[in-house]
Amino acid sequence: MSYTLKSDFMKKASIVSIGNELLSGQTIDTNVSWLSGKLLSIGIPVVSSYTVGDDTDSIIRSFNLASSDADLMLATGGLGPTDDDLTRQAFAKFLDAELQLKDELLQKIKDFFTSRNLQMPQKCTIQAYMPAGAKALANNIGTAPGIMAEVKDKLLIALPGVPSEMKQMFEESVLPELKGFVTDQNVVVRKLKCFGAGESNIAELLGNLCRRGRNPLINCTAKHGVITLHIVTTAKDKIQAQQMAEKDEKLLTDKLGELIYGTGDRTLAEVVDEKLAQQKKTIAVAESCTGGCLARLLTDIPGASRYFTHGWVTYSNSAKTSELGVPADLIEKHGAVSDRVARAMAQCARKRAGTTFAIGITGIAGPTGGSEQKPVGLVYISVDSDSGCETKRLILSHGRDFIRLRAAQTALNMLRLKLEG
C-alpha cells in the first residue's frame, strides 16, 4: 500500500527488504506489514517499500531510492555472518564511511556463544564491524547488531531479517529514538470492512472521496471479496485527526450502508457470531462444494457452540438424500447444482436440526466438472428461516480455493443481512 500525503510537516518512512530468499519466494516477507503497522501507530506512514537481492550495488541503489522517498529508511535482512549478507558493507558505502571493528560488539558476540557452550565461528567477526559514525543497536536474542545513522535530517536504520530479532530490536532500540524523531504529527487510521460489491463499484460509490492527495486519504484493498477501506488522517493535533477520521467514517457509512459489515480487523464470521449470540439464534449448515469451509469459519470463533448446532458435508447426491432428506427425484430433475437443490438442502437441514437458520450450498468448485450450462464457479446458496428461504446464484472465478472461500463468505454475509433485519 502506498500513501500520498501532502504535508510539509509529515515525517514519512520507506522500507527496504533484503535477501535472495524473498525474491525467489522461499520466504514470505512479513516484516514490511509488521513494521508498517508499528510506524503508523506512532504517526509515521510508510510511503514505499523495496525488495532487493543480496547484491551490494542493488542494496545501495534501493537505499538511495528509499532515502529520497522518505525521512526514515528502515532496512531488514543481510546482517548475518555469511558471504551473502552484504547489508553492512552496502550501508558503509552508502554513507561513504569505513567499516570499523568494535571490540565491545565482538565481545558481546563471543559471550553469546560462550553462554551456550559453543565456540564462535570466525565468520561471525564481521558482525562486530560498524560503519564509522553509525550507532550499533543491541540484539539481545541473536548475534547481529543493528545499525543506525543520521544524515542530513534523514534517519537510516538496518535491522536483522529474522522476524523475532527484528521485532525485539525495533521495540527496544528503535521506538525510543523515533518518539523523539516525530514530535508534531499525528496519524489516525480507521478501517471499514465491506462485502457484497467489488472494489471498483465501491470506488464509484465514493467518488471524489477516494482522490489522491486528500486528507483524510481513503485507501482501498481487496481480499477474498472483503473490501477494506482505510481512512488515513493526518494532523498536528491528535484530537483534530480523530475528529476528521470520525467525520469521514460517517460519510462512508452513509454512502455504503449495508455493504459495511464491521470496523477494524473484524471478520464476517466474528460479526455473525456476535449477532447470533446476542439474538440467541441458532444455525445449521449443509455444504456440498465448499466441503465444510462455512462450518469451519463459523466454528473458528471460540464459543461457537452457543449458536452452531449441526453441520453436514453432503458431497454426493446420495448423501444429500440419505443425510438431509433432499428428494432424489428433485436432484434428478434439476441437477445437484441448482437453486431448487440448494433450497431443499437449507430447508431440510433446518427441519432436522431445529435451528433458527440453516444454509445450503451447492456448486462446482472446479477445476473440472463444469459444462456450458453449468460452468465451473457456478454456486447456489440458500438461507432458510421462518421468514422464508432466500437463494443467491453466483458465478465465481480465480480457482478452486477462492471459489470455496468466496462462497462461504457470501453465505455468511447473507446470514448477517438476515440478522440485521
N, C-alpha and C positions, 0 to 999 in steps of 0.2 A: 504494500500500500504506500502511496506517495502523497504527502500533504503539500499544498501550495499555500503558504500563509504570508500575506503581505503585511509586514510589521517591522518597523525599524528596531524595536527593542527585543524582538523574538530571537532567543537562542535556539539553534537547531542542531540536530545530530545526523551523522551518516555512519553506517556500519559496514565494515569490510570483513567478510568471512574467507578464511584462507585454508586451502587444503585440496589436493587432488581427489581425495575421497568424497568431497562434496560435489565435485563436478562429474564424477563417474557414477554417482547415485548410490555408492556403497554406504554413505552416511547421510541421514536426513538432518539438515541444519535447523535445529530447534532454538539455537542461541539467538537468532535475529528476532524471532517473535517474543522471546522472554525479555530480551534487552529493550525492545521497542515499548513493551508494556511498562517496564520499570521506569524508563526515561520519561514517558508521557505522564506517569503518575506524579512526577516532580516538576512537570511543566516544560519538558523538552521533547518536542515532536521529532521523530525520525523522518527525514525528507528523502533519503535514498539509501540503498544498500548495494553492495558489490560482492560478487563471489569470484575468487581467483584461485588458480592452482599454485603449486609450490615452485614458483619461479620468481627470482629476485626482481627482475625488470617489471614483471606483471604486478607484483605487490606494490612496488614504488609508484607505478602508474595509477593503481587504484587508490593509493594514499593521496596522490595529487588530486584526483577526481573528488574523493570524499572531503578533503580539506577545502576544496573550492566550493563544495555544496553547502558546507555547514561550519559551525563554530566548534563542534565537538566531533572528533573522529574516534570511533571505537573499533578496534580490530580484534578478532578472535582466531586462535589457531596458529600453529607454526612456531611455538616457543619451546618445543621439546629438544632432545639432545641428538636426534638423528640427522643424517645429511640432508634430508628433505625438509627440515624445519628451518626456514630461512627468514622468518619474520623479524627476528632480532637484527640480522645483518641488513635487511631492507630498511628497517626503522632507522638504523645508524646512517645509511647512505641518504635516506630522505632528509635527515637532519643535518647532513654533511658533518657528521661527528665520528670520532674514532670509538671503536668498542674497547672498553677498559675492563680488566679483570677486577672484580670487587671481592676482596678477601673475606669480608663478612658474609657475603652471599655464598661463597664457596664453602665456608664453614657450616652454614645452615644446611646446605645440600648434603655435606658429609654426615652431619648429625642426623639427618632424615634417614639415611641408610643405616647408620650405626644403631639407631634406636630400634631397627628391625633386624639386627644381627646380620646385616648384609654389607658387602664391600661395594663402595661406589664405583660404577663403571667410569673409565676415564672420559668417555664421551660426554658425561654429564657436566664436565668442567665448563663447557660452552655456555651453560645456563647461568653461570656466575658472571658473565660479561654483560655490561650495561653501556649504552651509548653515553658519551661524555655529556654531562649536563642534565641527563634524564634521572628520574626518580624510580627506584625499584618498589614494586608493590608486593607485599608479603603473600606467599602461598602457604597456608597452614595445613593443607591436606595433600600437597604434591611437591614437586621439585622445581617447577618452572616459575620464577617470579615474573610479575607483570612489569610493564614499562609505562611511565607517564612523563610527558614533556609538554611545555607550553611555549608556543612560538607565535609571535605577533597576534596575541589575543586568541589564538586557537589552542584548544586543549586536545592533545593526542595521546591515546591510551591503547596499549596492546595487552590482551588478556589470553589465558590459555583457552584452547578449544574444547577441552574436556568439560562438559556442562557443569558438573559438580564443583570443579575447581574455579571455573569462570564465575559461577553464581556466588560462591563464597568470597572471592576476591572483590567482586563488584559490590556486594553488600557491605563488606568490612572496610575496604580501602578506597573504592571509587565514590560511593554515595556521599560520604562526608565531604569530599572535595567538590562534588557537583552542587551541593547545597550552598556553597559559597560562590560557585560559578553562576548560579541562577538566583537573582535576588529580587527582580522586578517583573516577573512574568508568571502568569497562571494559565494553565490549560485545563479545561474541564471537558470530559468526554462522556457522552450519553449514548447508549445503544438501544435501538428499537429493532425487534425481531419480527419479520413479516413472512407470511406464507399464503400462497393462493394466487400469486401473479408473478410474472417474470421480471427480471432486473430492468429491462427496457420499458416495460409497462409502468413500473413504479417510478422510474425516472421521468416518464412522460407526465404522470400524475403530479409530480413535484415541480416540474417546470424549472423556473429560474432559481428555485431554492438550491439546486444542485450545481449552480455555476461555480467555476473555479475562481479562487481569489476572494470568495465571500467569507465573511466571519459572522456567525459560525459557518464552518465548512461542513458540507454533508458528503460523506464518502459512502459508497455502496459496495458490498461484497456478497457473493452468492455461493452457497454450498448445499448440494443435495436438495435444491428447491427452497431452502431457507435464505431469505434476503436480510442481511444485517445492515442497518443504516447507522453510521457513526456520526454523531453530532459533535464536532470538534470546535470548541470555543476558546478564544484567546483574549486575555485582558490583563492589565497590570494588577487589577484588584480581583481577588478570588470570588467575592460576593457578586461582583458585576458579571464575571464569567459564568457563574452558576445561574444567574437570572437570565442571561442571554440564552443559555442552553435550555432552560425550562421553557422559555418563550418559543424556541424552535421545536421543542418536543411537542408542545401543544399544537403548533401549526401542522406538523407532520401527522399527528394523531387525528386531527380534524380532517385532513385531506385523505388519509388512507383508511380510516375507520377500522372495520373488522379484519382487514389484511394484517394489522398489527396484533400479534398474539402475546407479546411479552416484552420485557426490557432486560437490559444487562446481558448475561450469558445464559438465561433460562432456555431450556429446550421445550419443544412442543409437548413431550411426554411429561415434563415437570409441571407444565401449566395444566394439562389434562388431569394429572394426578391430584393436584390441589383442588380442582373444581369437583372431581368425583368424590373426594374425601369430604369436602365442605358440604356438598349437597346430599351426602350419604346415598350415592347412586352406585350401581354395580355394572360390570361389563364382562362379556364373554366374547371370544373371537373364534372364527372358523376360517382358516387360511389354506390356500392351495399354492399359488405361485410364489408367495412371499415366504413359505417354508418356516413359519414361526417368527419371522422378523418383527411383526407387530407385537406379538406376545412378549418378545424379548425387550422391546422398547418400553412397554408398559411395566414389566416386572423388574427392569433395571433399577427402578426407583425403590428405595427402602420403604417398607410398609405397604407395598402394593396389594398385600392380602386383604387390606381394608375394602378394596373395591373389585379386584380381579378374581374371578371365581373359576372360570373354565377356559381352556384353550385347546382347539383341535387343529392338527395339520392333516387335512384330508386331501392328499395329493392325487390319489387315484379316484376314478369315477365310483368304483365300488365302495371306497371309504366314505365318500360323500353320502352314499345311500345308507350304508350299514351303521355309520357312526352318528350321522346327523339326521338321517331320515329324508334326505332330498329324493324325491321320486325318480326312479330310474328312467321312466318314460319322458320326464321333463329334460333330463340330460340328453337322452337320445334324440329328442325333437329339436332342441335349441343348441346343443353342444355344451360341454363343460364350461367353456369360456363364453358366457353370455350374461345379459342383465338378469334374465329370469333365474339362472342358477345362483348368481350372487345374492339375489333377494332371498331365494329359498335357503341358502346357507345361513344368512343372517337370521331369518325368521325361525328356522329350525333350531339354531344354536340358542337363541333367546328362550325358546319354549323349553328346551331340555335343561338349560342352566337356571332358568327362573330369574334372570337378571333384568335390570332396568334397560340396558342397551346390549346389543350384540352387533358385531361387524362380520361381514362375509367378504372375502377377497378371492377372486379367481382371475387368471390371466395367463399370458405367455411371456415368460421372462427371457427366453432365448438361451443361447444364440440360434437354436433350431426350433422347429415346431410351428413356425408361422405359415400363413398362406396369404393369398391376395385378399381374401375376405376377412381374415383374422391375422394381421401381421404381428411379428414379434414386437412386444411393447404394449399390446392391447391388454388393458386391465379394467375389470369392473369391480367397484367397491360399493357395498350396501351397508347402511347403518339403520338398524331396526329399533324402534321404541314404541311406546304407547301412542305417540303422535303420528306414527306411520313409518314407512320404510323409504329412505332416500337412497337413490343409486346414482353413481357417477361413473362415466366412461372416460378412460384416459388412453392416450397413445403416447407412450414414453420411449425414450431412446437412450443412448450412451452406455449400453451394455447391461448384462445381467444383474450385477451388484447394484448399479444405480437404479434400475427398474424396480427391483425388490424394495430397496430402501425408500425410494420416492413414493411407491405405492403405500407403504406402511405409514410414511409421514402424512400423506394425503388423507389416509383413514383417520389418523389422529386429529388432523385439522377439521375434518367433517364432524368428528365427535365433539371437538372443542366448540364449534359453532352451535351444535345442538345444546350443549351445556350452557352456553351463553344466551340461549333463547332467541 
